[in-house]
Amino acid sequence: MGANLVFPHSLQLGTTNKQKTKKNMDYQKIIKNRLTVRELLVLSKMKNGATSPKEICDDQVSPALLTGITDKLIEKGLINRANHATDRRRYVYTITKAGKSLV
C-alpha cells in the first residue's frame, strides 16, 4: 500500500483521551471534506515529498485516475498544480496547508 494512513481503533492501549480527541478531530476534517481513500493516498504521498505524477502513482492510483483525483483535490483547495519549470508538457503538484492538516 505504501502510504502510512492511520485508521481509528476504538480500543488502543496506551492512548490518552487527548490523543483520541485529536484523532477524532482529524477524522471529522476528512469526513467534512468528503475525501476518498485514493484522495487520502495522494495527499499522504504529497506530504511525504512526492510532487510529480510519476512519484504519486502506484498500484492504488493509476495515471488514468490521477488526473481526476488531482482535479478534485485542487477544487477542494488541498493541492496546487503548476507547470514544470523546464518541460511544459509536465505538471508539478504541491500540497497546501489545508491539505497538510488532513494527513
N, C-alpha and C positions, 0 to 999 in steps of 0.2 A: 504494500500500500504506500509506503514511503513517507506520508505525512504524519506528523505527531499530533493527532487530534485526541482530545480527552472527552469522553462521554460520561454523563452523570452515572454515579453508582450510589444508591441510597445508603448502603452500609459500608462506608470506607472507614476502616480502623485508623485511628490517629488523626482524623480530620477534625479541625476545630470548627465551631459554629461560624466564626469569621470567614474561614476558607469556604465553607459551604454557602454562605451568603454571597460571597464574591462570585463563586461559580454559578449560582442561580441568576445573578445579575448578568453574567456573561451569556448564559443561555437565553435569557429574556431578550437581550440585544439581537442575538442570532434569529430568534423567532420573530421579533419585530421587523427585522429586515427581510424576512422570508427567504433565507438563504438555503440553497440546496446543498447536498453533500459535496457535489462536484465544485460548486462555487466556494465552499469552505476549503476544499483541497487546493484550489488555485490560490486563494488568499494565503493559505498556510505556506505554500511554496514561495510565493512572492515575499512574504515576511522573512523567509529564510534566505533571500537573496536572488531568487530566480527573476529575471527580467525579460528574457526572450521567449517566444513561443516554444522554441526547441527545448529550453530548460524546464518549461512548465508542463509540457505534455509527457504522459506516461501511459501505463496500461489502464488507468482510470479515466484519463482525459485525453481523447484523441485530438489531432489537429483539426479535424472536421467539427468537433464540438467546441473547441476553444474559442472560436470567433463569437459564437452565440453566448457563451458563458461570460466572456470579457465584455461584450456589449451590455449585458445585464448589470455587471459589476460597475461599469462606467456610469450607466443610468442611475444607479444607487449611490454614486459618489464614493465608491470604495477603492477604485483604482483609476489611474490615468493612462492614456495611450499617447505616445509621441512618435514621430518619425525617427528612424535610426539616423545617427549623425553622418554616416558615410554611405549608407545603402538605402536609397529612397524606396526600395521595394519592401523593406522590413520595418517592423514596429518594435518599440521598447515599452514595456509596461512598468509602472511604479505603483506601489500601494500607498494610499492616502492615510492620514491619521485616523480617520473613521474606520478604514479597513483594518489597520493595525489593532485598533481597540477591540475588534471582534475575534482575533486569533491570538 
